[in-house]
Amino acid sequence: MTTIQLIVKPDGKIVGVYSDTIDYRTLGKPSVRRASYVEPTNDALWTADLAPVGGPRLGPFERRDEAVAKEIELLERMIGDPDFAG
C-alpha cells in the first residue's frame, strides 16, 4: 500500500508530491509542475535540486534512489508547511 500526502490549502488548492497511484483528475482540474531535478554530477554522484520550488540542492548522493528518497522527504515537509506557496 502506498501512502500519499495531500494538503488542502485554505483557498481549496490541493498540493502534494505526484504519484501515479491516484487519478488527480478526480480532485478537479490538475496542474502538475516540476518541483525538482535529480541529476548526475560529473563524478557520477547524484544531486536533487529543489530550486523550482524555492528549496535547496541536496547531495551529493552515491545512488540515484538515495537522491530521490531525500527529494521526496523534503518536498513532503515543504508542502506540509503552511507558508509553502505550492
VOPAGU-2260 file (C-alpha; in pm, 1 decimal, decimal comma):
REM VOPAGU-2260
SITE   aa  ch    i         X         Y         Z
SITE  MET   A    0       0,0       0,0       0,0
SITE  THR   A    1     127,3     346,2     -92,4
SITE  THR   A    2      59,3     648,8     125,2
SITE  ILE   A    3      21,6     984,1     -48,1
SITE  GLN   A    4      26,2    1309,8     145,1
SITE  LEU   A    5    -213,7    1567,8       1,5
SITE  ILE   A    6    -259,8    1904,4     171,0
SITE  VAL   A    7    -574,6    2111,7     118,2
SITE  LYS   A    8    -483,3    2479,9     146,7
SITE  PRO   A    9    -729,3    2736,8     287,4
SITE  ASP   A   10    -803,0    2853,3     -69,8
SITE  GLY   A   11    -904,4    2497,0    -166,0
SITE  LYS   A   12    -585,3    2425,2    -361,1
SITE  ILE   A   13    -457,7    2070,4    -312,1
SITE  VAL   A   14     -80,8    2016,4    -314,7
SITE  GLY   A   15     123,1    1700,3    -294,1
SITE  VAL   A   16     410,4    1503,8    -442,5
SITE  TYR   A   17     292,7    1343,3    -765,7
SITE  SER   A   18     232,8     969,7    -774,0
SITE  ASP   A   19      79,7     752,3   -1044,0
SITE  THR   A   20    -124,2     567,4    -780,9
SITE  ILE   A   21    -423,4     802,5    -799,4
SITE  ASP   A   22    -607,5     986,5   -1075,6
SITE  TYR   A   23    -573,5    1353,0    -978,5
SITE  ARG   A   24    -848,5    1448,7   -1222,6
SITE  THR   A   25   -1096,5    1310,9    -968,7
SITE  LEU   A   26    -998,5    1603,8    -742,3
SITE  GLY   A   27   -1066,8    1874,0   -1001,7
SITE  LYS   A   28    -857,9    2022,7   -1280,9
SITE  PRO   A   29    -498,1    1919,9   -1203,1
SITE  SER   A   30    -192,5    2135,0   -1256,2
SITE  VAL   A   31     130,4    1937,1   -1243,2
SITE  ARG   A   32     466,3    2111,6   -1238,2
SITE  ARG   A   33     822,6    2007,9   -1181,9
SITE  ALA   A   34     937,5    2067,4    -824,8
SITE  SER   A   35    1293,8    1945,2    -858,3
SITE  TYR   A   36    1561,4    1788,0   -1072,4
SITE  VAL   A   37    1754,8    1474,2    -978,7
SITE  GLU   A   38    2069,0    1478,3   -1190,0
SITE  PRO   A   39    2409,8    1311,3   -1201,5
SITE  THR   A   40    2724,2    1508,8   -1124,7
SITE  ASN   A   41    3040,2    1498,5   -1335,1
SITE  ASP   A   42    3189,0    1244,9   -1093,6
SITE  ALA   A   43    2892,4    1001,3   -1113,6
SITE  LEU   A   44    2721,4    1110,2    -792,2
SITE  TRP   A   45    2362,9    1240,2    -770,0
SITE  THR   A   46    2202,3    1565,1    -652,5
SITE  ALA   A   47    1841,2    1670,2    -602,3
SITE  ASP   A   48    1786,2    2037,5    -685,9
SITE  LEU   A   49    1464,8    2178,8    -538,3
SITE  ALA   A   50    1522,7    2531,7    -672,2
SITE  PRO   A   51    1199,1    2526,3    -879,6
SITE  VAL   A   52    1001,6    2543,1    -551,3
SITE  GLY   A   53    1248,4    2761,6    -361,2
SITE  GLY   A   54    1429,4    2473,7    -195,5
SITE  PRO   A   55    1794,9    2377,1    -162,4
SITE  ARG   A   56    2020,9    2147,2    -361,3
SITE  LEU   A   57    2062,2    1817,1    -177,3
SITE  GLY   A   58    2357,6    1582,2    -200,7
SITE  PRO   A   59    2571,5    1457,4    -343,6
SITE  PHE   A   60    2449,5    1100,7    -302,9
SITE  GLU   A   61    2617,5     783,8    -420,4
SITE  ARG   A   62    2299,4     640,4    -573,8
SITE  ARG   A   63    2010,2     798,8    -761,9
SITE  ASP   A   64    1748,3     628,8    -542,8
SITE  GLU   A   65    1905,2     794,2    -235,7
SITE  ALA   A   66    1871,1    1135,4    -401,0
SITE  VAL   A   67    1509,0    1064,1    -496,9
SITE  ALA   A   68    1422,9     948,6    -143,1
SITE  LYS   A   69    1567,5    1267,2      12,3
SITE  GLU   A   70    1398,2    1477,5    -255,9
SITE  ILE   A   71    1056,5    1328,3    -171,1
SITE  GLU   A   72    1118,0    1354,3     204,1
SITE  LEU   A   73    1197,6    1726,3     179,7
SITE  LEU   A   74     914,9    1800,2     -64,8
SITE  GLU   A   75     664,4    1637,7     170,8
SITE  ARG   A   76     793,4    1850,1     459,6
SITE  MET   A   77     776,1    2162,4     241,2
SITE  ILE   A   78     415,6    2105,8     132,1
SITE  GLY   A   79     316,7    2049,9     493,9
SITE  ASP   A   80     447,8    2397,4     581,5
SITE  PRO   A   81     156,3    2645,8     598,1
SITE  ASP   A   82     375,4    2911,2     432,9
SITE  PHE   A   83     457,5    2694,1     131,2
SITE  ALA   A   84     308,1    2857,2    -177,8
SITE  GLY   A   85     299,8    2535,5    -379,8
